[in-house]
Amino acid sequence: MSGPDRAVEGFRKVFGAEPEGVWAAPGRVNLIGEHTDYNDGFVMPLALPHTCLAAARARTDGVLRLHSGDAPGGVVELRVDELAPVADDAGGDRGGWAAYPAGVAWALRDAGVLTGAAAGGADLHYTSTVPTGAGLSSSAALEVVTASALNELYGLGLEPLRIAQLCQRAENVFVGVPCGIMDQTASACCTDGNALFLDTRELSLRQVPFDLAAEGLRLLVVDTQVKHELGDGAYANRRAACEAGARALGVRALRDVAYERLNEALGTLAGDETLVKRVRHVVTEDHRVEEVIERLDAGATRSIGPILTDGHASCRDDFEISCAELDLVVETANAAGALGARMTGGGFGGSAIVLVEEADAESVGKAVTEAFAAAGYRAPRIFPAVPSAGARRLA
């Protein structure tokens, strides 16, 4: 049974009716540009073939009924006109997985996109192949597929980039995660066979051809299947440090610190080693994105490998968001013949990416798996990252 068929069957079992359609939104992997999006910088993600599916049907009573085939528990029932963000100091659970789609409905209403007492009501059944906790944006896929379904069910006429912006607001304000715009934009706007070059300040998009198979290359995703508790709250701490660095340098965001004047900027921050490290990562990471773009435009795809590895070193040493498992992936893969490797996502676990020659993919993957076994770690999940389409209707 296909994914859409399973989604339809799940909807029928839960809600006892036929859905009006099935929508999909993918997870993403970030090729380069880590923790630069909330600094108004540059990123370069690509959508994965792994998707979150939503079978959906509009309601006329303003009730939102949510069900996940992948999470425990039954149907979560909410009134759209009663949705409101939880105060930052309230503590406790903001609603588990259902907070993400509920936040999307709230964001659509709050923006004046959904109006009327009954607007926004819907039955939605979800099923997903995006690994959770792997740094592959399963939450953004859930948000974007919800917005895509409501967009069509209610004829809202929202463009993909606007969907991404509203989903980011849902996660920032309703869920309480201070993420940047990259994940939602990747899920909404990526296209098949391309990586997405996104300027997060200008919100300009450029689809960059990234056909690795045609060049005899492969990009592996190595899901370490670990998420360290150290990561709890660390994202917000890193963002706060970047904002403090920008204030200290008198710029709107770290994107405005010229790479050519980085040493001068770091001299201004001398005495605060943490700010020096955080600023150095963001400024050099933006530069690495530009370098990768230049090399891909020149057809020199293999030459981006060392840039990926340099990016990992910066994430590890300056932004301090790596962990032993991610470091082991990068070190082992490069020693086994990879062209380059780096952690991807928020850090403290999750996934790494490895650029390899097609002929070396199996041996490099085997080396990483064996290294994990020798270290006593859980076996990693390894699969190819194939640049895929963004959010879309399937049925």
Legacy VTK file of the C-alpha trace (Angstrom):
# vtk DataFile Version 3.0
C-alpha trace
ASCII
DATASET POLYDATA
POINTS 395 float
0.000 0.000 0.000
1.374 3.419 -0.952
1.907 6.226 1.535
-1.150 8.206 0.379
-3.295 5.067 0.476
-2.167 4.359 4.053
-2.981 7.938 5.014
-6.466 7.638 3.521
-7.049 4.293 5.218
-5.883 5.724 8.544
-8.229 8.691 8.150
-11.176 6.406 7.457
-10.478 4.288 10.543
-10.095 7.284 12.851
-12.774 9.638 11.536
-15.198 7.288 9.772
-15.294 9.347 6.573
-13.376 10.049 3.388
-10.700 12.775 3.385
-10.889 15.551 0.821
-7.235 15.091 -0.041
-3.751 14.013 0.992
-0.825 16.417 1.269
2.893 15.835 1.797
5.733 17.950 3.190
9.322 16.715 3.392
12.008 16.742 6.004
15.249 18.399 5.059
18.988 18.048 5.409
21.187 21.124 5.451
24.158 20.933 3.120
25.885 23.968 4.657
24.917 26.994 6.749
24.332 25.905 10.338
22.777 28.318 12.855
23.056 31.164 10.357
19.355 31.546 9.573
18.437 33.416 12.759
21.451 35.660 12.123
19.986 36.898 8.809
22.564 34.771 7.005
22.785 32.194 4.229
21.729 28.539 4.233
21.612 25.748 1.683
19.213 22.931 2.550
17.682 20.258 0.352
14.426 18.385 0.833
14.520 14.672 1.561
12.244 12.030 0.038
11.039 11.356 3.600
7.720 13.118 4.153
4.963 13.828 6.619
1.577 13.050 5.083
-1.742 14.565 6.108
-5.112 13.220 5.020
-7.555 16.021 5.732
-11.147 17.118 5.568
-12.609 20.544 6.390
-15.193 20.969 9.147
-17.891 23.607 9.489
-17.882 23.894 13.297
-14.445 25.416 13.931
-13.199 22.231 15.627
-9.709 20.929 14.867
-9.315 17.185 15.342
-5.765 15.869 15.076
-4.567 12.279 14.997
-1.101 10.821 14.452
-0.539 7.281 13.321
3.001 7.505 14.701
2.430 8.949 18.198
0.666 7.330 21.168
-2.730 8.563 22.215
-5.987 9.194 20.455
-7.546 12.166 18.730
-6.639 15.621 20.040
-9.663 17.911 19.765
-9.382 21.714 19.928
-11.423 24.761 18.994
-9.530 26.937 16.544
-10.974 30.181 17.916
-9.763 29.280 21.421
-6.149 28.552 20.470
-3.600 30.827 22.133
0.136 30.642 22.865
1.196 29.532 26.331
3.004 32.218 28.328
6.778 31.800 28.283
6.919 31.506 32.059
4.070 29.010 32.308
6.355 26.000 32.143
5.153 22.472 31.491
4.104 20.787 28.272
2.864 23.063 25.499
0.819 20.250 24.000
3.275 17.644 22.701
3.286 16.873 18.989
-0.188 18.387 18.491
1.128 21.837 19.450
2.771 22.102 16.028
-0.362 21.739 13.847
-2.439 23.619 16.426
0.116 26.428 16.277
-0.249 26.575 12.512
-4.020 26.998 12.765
-3.470 29.711 15.386
-0.906 31.498 13.193
-3.274 31.484 10.213
-6.049 33.008 12.310
-3.737 35.462 14.058
-2.515 36.721 10.690
-6.089 37.271 9.525
-5.775 34.577 6.879
-8.443 32.354 8.414
-11.549 34.303 9.429
-15.039 33.434 10.609
-16.321 31.345 13.502
-16.023 28.039 11.632
-12.827 28.770 9.699
-9.911 26.441 10.311
-11.912 23.498 11.512
-10.624 20.249 10.066
-10.000 16.568 10.670
-6.367 15.664 10.022
-4.664 12.266 10.185
-0.876 12.246 9.987
1.700 9.637 9.165
5.386 10.321 8.631
8.595 8.735 7.390
10.756 11.671 8.566
12.907 10.375 11.444
12.151 12.267 14.651
14.986 13.594 16.802
17.425 13.211 13.925
17.882 16.888 13.095
15.965 16.426 9.836
13.104 18.846 10.601
10.258 16.472 11.312
8.501 19.320 13.144
8.743 21.671 10.165
7.348 18.946 7.901
4.389 18.555 10.280
3.781 22.306 10.307
4.091 22.785 6.571
1.868 19.852 5.647
-0.810 21.220 7.999
-0.617 24.686 6.475
-0.642 23.228 2.948
-3.783 21.226 3.686
-5.617 24.145 5.318
-4.475 26.417 2.490
-6.264 24.278 -0.093
-9.214 23.216 2.042
-10.083 26.865 2.653
-8.841 28.329 -0.649
-6.463 30.715 1.109
-4.187 31.218 -1.903
-0.984 31.251 0.149
2.322 30.985 -1.723
4.929 28.491 -0.410
7.180 31.164 1.103
4.244 32.711 2.991
3.359 29.269 4.297
6.940 28.926 5.557
6.767 32.287 7.343
3.500 31.450 9.082
4.807 28.047 10.129
7.933 29.633 11.585
5.713 32.008 13.583
3.731 29.033 14.843
6.896 27.356 16.107
8.392 30.551 17.564
5.324 31.916 19.330
2.917 29.021 19.867
5.337 26.133 20.413
8.027 28.335 21.946
11.044 27.250 19.888
13.103 30.236 18.641
13.993 28.640 15.291
14.969 30.516 12.171
13.189 30.336 8.825
15.308 27.663 7.109
13.492 24.462 8.034
10.013 25.612 7.062
11.259 27.230 3.850
13.068 24.067 2.824
9.977 21.956 3.429
7.711 24.368 1.565
9.934 25.609 -1.262
12.562 23.020 -2.270
12.320 21.442 -5.712
13.252 18.049 -7.075
16.935 17.670 -7.995
18.035 20.948 -6.420
19.496 22.378 -3.254
17.971 25.656 -2.091
20.150 28.735 -1.619
18.237 30.950 0.801
19.147 34.449 1.907
17.245 34.536 5.189
17.192 38.338 5.390
16.012 39.093 1.888
14.045 35.832 1.699
15.358 35.386 -1.824
15.410 31.822 -3.124
17.574 30.196 -5.740
17.286 26.598 -6.838
20.792 25.191 -7.340
21.127 22.004 -9.448
22.519 19.228 -7.252
22.429 16.022 -9.287
25.023 13.968 -7.451
24.163 10.700 -9.199
25.058 12.220 -12.571
28.511 13.024 -11.205
29.093 9.638 -9.627
28.650 11.015 -6.112
26.385 10.328 -3.171
25.436 12.314 -0.078
24.868 10.023 2.877
22.831 10.937 5.924
24.086 9.251 9.081
21.441 9.376 11.798
23.299 8.730 15.048
19.958 7.943 16.719
21.008 9.890 19.797
19.827 13.187 21.244
21.742 14.430 24.252
19.959 16.253 27.055
22.631 18.939 26.846
20.735 20.160 23.794
17.723 21.195 25.902
17.721 24.985 25.968
21.062 25.198 24.188
19.460 26.438 20.958
18.022 29.464 22.733
21.352 30.062 24.474
23.227 30.066 21.172
20.747 32.470 19.637
20.999 34.800 22.626
24.800 34.787 22.371
24.627 35.682 18.672
22.275 38.558 19.420
24.608 39.756 22.184
27.534 39.606 19.758
25.633 41.666 17.198
24.798 44.298 19.821
28.403 44.460 20.964
29.540 45.012 17.371
26.836 47.576 16.638
25.253 45.645 13.767
21.697 44.549 13.073
22.724 40.894 12.837
25.943 38.900 12.491
25.244 38.653 8.778
26.493 42.291 8.656
29.987 41.420 9.899
32.152 41.238 6.773
34.275 38.108 6.523
37.230 40.246 5.444
36.974 42.238 8.696
36.344 39.303 11.014
39.614 39.614 12.928
38.873 43.263 13.629
35.424 42.342 14.921
36.815 39.592 17.123
39.298 42.044 18.557
36.381 44.190 19.668
34.990 41.195 21.549
38.308 40.246 23.169
37.783 39.238 26.766
34.537 37.354 26.110
35.737 34.079 24.645
32.212 32.699 24.264
31.084 35.605 22.088
34.309 35.385 20.079
33.593 31.741 19.287
29.930 32.206 18.457
30.572 35.198 16.185
33.484 33.486 14.442
31.327 30.469 13.642
28.461 32.446 12.143
30.631 34.737 10.027
32.829 31.939 8.698
29.807 29.696 8.125
28.132 32.338 5.972
31.371 32.518 3.988
31.384 28.737 3.598
27.886 28.844 2.099
29.095 31.373 -0.471
32.118 29.190 -1.243
29.935 26.134 -1.812
27.660 28.102 -4.151
30.650 29.285 -6.186
32.019 25.766 -6.546
28.685 24.224 -7.467
28.162 26.955 -10.071
31.597 26.122 -11.457
30.775 22.406 -11.652
33.386 21.566 -9.009
31.110 19.563 -6.739
33.834 17.305 -5.366
35.751 20.308 -4.096
33.037 21.211 -1.567
34.052 18.233 0.595
36.757 20.028 2.619
34.380 22.974 3.139
31.859 20.616 4.732
34.555 19.255 7.039
35.677 22.770 7.958
32.073 23.562 8.797
31.958 20.634 11.183
35.103 21.810 12.953
33.499 25.214 13.416
30.282 23.697 14.778
32.352 21.539 17.139
34.911 24.050 18.371
33.345 27.505 18.031
29.600 26.905 18.295
30.088 23.855 20.535
27.043 21.949 19.319
28.590 18.649 18.282
28.933 15.481 20.349
31.099 12.367 20.445
28.862 10.409 18.075
28.790 13.160 15.431
32.547 13.665 15.710
33.072 9.934 15.270
31.004 9.926 12.065
33.046 12.756 10.561
36.442 11.413 11.618
35.703 7.850 10.534
34.098 8.769 7.227
36.955 11.039 6.199
39.548 8.426 7.220
37.661 5.852 5.132
37.863 7.972 1.974
34.934 10.376 2.108
35.338 13.698 0.307
34.007 15.564 3.349
31.557 15.304 6.233
29.828 17.458 8.814
27.080 17.459 11.400
23.775 18.875 10.215
20.863 20.335 12.153
20.704 21.845 15.611
23.371 19.634 17.128
23.954 17.619 20.345
23.013 14.483 18.426
20.923 13.930 15.347
22.577 13.457 11.982
25.720 14.049 9.975
26.131 14.175 6.209
28.936 12.537 4.266
29.900 13.323 0.666
31.369 10.255 -1.031
32.180 8.814 -4.407
29.391 6.461 -5.418
31.867 3.574 -5.468
32.947 4.292 -1.877
29.508 4.725 -0.319
29.176 1.162 0.944
32.679 0.943 2.422
32.424 4.331 4.127
29.048 3.419 5.607
30.454 0.126 6.832
33.422 1.877 8.453
31.103 4.224 10.339
28.869 1.380 11.491
31.871 -0.599 12.711
33.289 2.419 14.523
29.980 2.887 16.354
29.964 -0.767 17.383
33.547 -0.525 18.637
32.647 2.543 20.689
29.623 0.817 22.205
27.156 3.145 20.483
23.798 2.204 19.052
24.051 1.333 15.348
23.512 4.420 13.162
20.898 4.612 10.443
22.502 5.451 7.091
20.649 6.426 3.913
21.254 8.592 0.824
19.982 12.158 0.685
18.248 12.598 -2.669
17.207 16.211 -3.412
13.425 16.022 -3.527
10.299 18.116 -3.989
8.828 20.403 -1.356
5.253 20.422 -0.058
2.586 19.263 -2.492
-0.821 17.650 -2.828
-0.706 13.931 -3.567
-4.395 13.022 -3.858
LINES 1 396
395 0 1 2 3 4 5 6 7 8 9 10 11 12 13 14 15 16 17 18 19 20 21 22 23 24 25 26 27 28 29 30 31 32 33 34 35 36 37 38 39 40 41 42 43 44 45 46 47 48 49 50 51 52 53 54 55 56 57 58 59 60 61 62 63 64 65 66 67 68 69 70 71 72 73 74 75 76 77 78 79 80 81 82 83 84 85 86 87 88 89 90 91 92 93 94 95 96 97 98 99 100 101 102 103 104 105 106 107 108 109 110 111 112 113 114 115 116 117 118 119 120 121 122 123 124 125 126 127 128 129 130 131 132 133 134 135 136 137 138 139 140 141 142 143 144 145 146 147 148 149 150 151 152 153 154 155 156 157 158 159 160 161 162 163 164 165 166 167 168 169 170 171 172 173 174 175 176 177 178 179 180 181 182 183 184 185 186 187 188 189 190 191 192 193 194 195 196 197 198 199 200 201 202 203 204 205 206 207 208 209 210 211 212 213 214 215 216 217 218 219 220 221 222 223 224 225 226 227 228 229 230 231 232 233 234 235 236 237 238 239 240 241 242 243 244 245 246 247 248 249 250 251 252 253 254 255 256 257 258 259 260 261 262 263 264 265 266 267 268 269 270 271 272 273 274 275 276 277 278 279 280 281 282 283 284 285 286 287 288 289 290 291 292 293 294 295 296 297 298 299 300 301 302 303 304 305 306 307 308 309 310 311 312 313 314 315 316 317 318 319 320 321 322 323 324 325 326 327 328 329 330 331 332 333 334 335 336 337 338 339 340 341 342 343 344 345 346 347 348 349 350 351 352 353 354 355 356 357 358 359 360 361 362 363 364 365 366 367 368 369 370 371 372 373 374 375 376 377 378 379 380 381 382 383 384 385 386 387 388 389 390 391 392 393 394
